[in-house]
Amino acid sequence: MLQVLNPATEEVVATVPAAGPEDVDAAVARAAAAQTAWAAAAPADRARLLRRFAAVVDAHTEELALLEVREAGHTLGNARWEAGNVRDLLDYAAGGAERLNGRQIPVRGGLDVTILEPLGVVGVIAPWNFPMPIAAWATAPALAAGNAVVLKPAETTPLTALRLAELALEAGLPDHLFQVLPGEGPVAGNALVEHPGIAKIVFTGSTRTGRHVMARAADQVKRLTLELGGKSPNIVFADADVEAAAAAAPMAFLDNSGQDCCARTRILVQRSVYDRFLALLAPAVEATVVGDPLDERTQMGPLISRAQLDRVRGYVPEGAEAIRGKAPEGPGFWYPPTVLTGLPEDAPCAVEEVFGPVAVVLPFEDEADAIRLANATPYGLSGSIWTRDVGRALRTSRAVRAGNLSVNSHSSVRYWTPFGGFGRSGLGRELGPDALTAFTETKNVFLSTEA
Ligand code: NDP
């Protein structure tokens, strides 16, 4: 059994049975049968059912949000956004079912067309940091493209995914088309990766586990999308609106308690404005409201688990220079907002993914130095660039090796724009106009007119 704890109180919220390899076998067999009929349905019918699923999610956003608060410790505002994001993903993907067009390519002696065939049964392995949206990022387009989905949520956060599967049935989706199997990663997750009936794995989590999944999937040349870690820069040039950059910097790494693969945890500041930036940043970090996730004024909740709390603590060097906010005492996995200064560029917390409310500030000299520092990690997921110079914004955007950049803002993820990483941040892209094609194989068909 899996025990689900409320990270803000350490109280047991639920216990859930853990799936073993035999449960994965049975689920994949049921999914395969459901997928055959689903793929044969008219695209407009698939779209209609997915829109109905979106409407049912919409009617349950508050319930889903409260469940996310209890199992993941997310602030209520964030959790409401997340439930709405699931609805929007389903709506957006539904439209894709009706627009999954192949091409007609000019040839001599016939007609050549491409057909985007569904893959079959897709295995989704989701993390605990955004349990609902990340599950839906893969599930919505996979279903819309004519696939079935077996989803393994993280051990710590299975409840919203289980509820979404119930809501799918309430909306009229066929039985077994979307199944949720809570379980341990090395058991249920691994069984999905190794199962010959699973055509593709979409994995979101650590680079370490992602590498393992990739190696195990290689035996069957299994299709993969990997959304892995990040260590994203927030580059502040001297010509920027420094006040605006400092005001926005805290929530760019504190949102979701820093448990965000896009968190801007490397704040790179041009040396000529470094002291001014820190003087503006300190009160903004100290003023962050950390506490009860159900209080609408709260900006940051707890970390997900004691293991994560210990991991985050382990990254902060004893006696380091720091700006620190406040965090509650007592039960719950709390860590205060923390900004470290005066560290070497290659300190572990400056180059590795901490996944907690901890950022480092490093000075740079000029544009070339900023780009060098921004690219000095094996990751390449996100980043922000603050400058008033349009040419510099464009040059830096081109030079930083990352999949999702944002100028004078910290936006990264919209369901209608592509998302994914360079380097060890992942493989493939999710979301955006091409989300469905990642769940298809392109088949080319030539029809002769000569016979
Ligand atoms: P993992 O990458 O281990 O977990 C992500 C998912 O993979 C979970 O569902 C997990 O299951 C599953 N999993 C674990 N082992 C296997 C396996 N052998 N085969 C298949 N699936 C598996 O992350 P952790 O929870 O251990 O978090 C550690 C660190 O990873 C964080 O501190 C953070 O740096 C990074 N991380 C990054 C995320 C991102 O969005 N990029 C998301 C989550 C973590 P289970 O829950 O049972 O372990």
Boltz pocket constraint, residues with backbone or C-beta under 6 A from the ligand:
constraints:
  - pocket:
      binder: B
      contacts: [[A, 125], [A, 126], [A, 127], [A, 128], [A, 129], [A, 152], [A, 153], [A, 154], [A, 155], [A, 156], [A, 183], [A, 184], [A, 185], [A, 186], [A, 187], [A, 188], [A, 189], [A, 190], [A, 193], [A, 204], [A, 205], [A, 206], [A, 207], [A, 209], [A, 210], [A, 212], [A, 213], [A, 227], [A, 228], [A, 229], [A, 230], [A, 260], [A, 261], [A, 311], [A, 353], [A, 354], [A, 355]]
      max_distance: 6.0
